[in-house]
Amino acid sequence: MGLWTLLQGFLLLANAFAVLNEDRFLGPRGWTLLQIQGGKTTLKGQIIGFIHACQYFRLPLIVLNIITIVVKLISG
């Protein structure tokens, strides 16, 4: 497993977090951004923050996906 494969895995994970719907999936499980507004930083709060950051940076994720697809098409 090379560095390129590892980066592709992280990109796929970020894509998975970016498409999660807060109202339908995260809200009923208590994983909303309002849950971490209390001020304490826990592992759950950091994961929720990472999910929201992935949702916020959808445009850069689209660009990274396009770059990855082009590289895969060229290199085989």
BELGIPE-V479409 format. One record per residue. N is the residue number from 0. PHI is phi in whole degrees, 0 to 359 (none if undefined). Layout:
BEGIN
n->[N	N]
phi->[PHI	PHI]
END
This chain:
BEGIN
n->[0	1	2	3	4	5	6	7	8	9	10	11	12	13	14	15	16	17	18	19	20	21	22	23	24	25	26	27	28	29	30	31	32	33	34	35	36	37	38	39	40	41	42	43	44	45	46	47	48	49	50	51	52	53	54	55	56	57	58	59	60	61	62	63	64	65	66	67	68	69	70	71	72	73	74	75]
phi->[none	262	295	297	294	295	295	296	297	295	294	296	295	295	296	298	289	291	267	291	270	292	289	268	247	281	300	297	265	79	251	266	293	293	292	257	285	294	108	276	257	242	297	298	296	291	294	298	297	294	298	290	293	295	290	288	262	290	296	297	295	297	296	296	296	297	298	297	296	296	297	295	292	285	275	97]
END
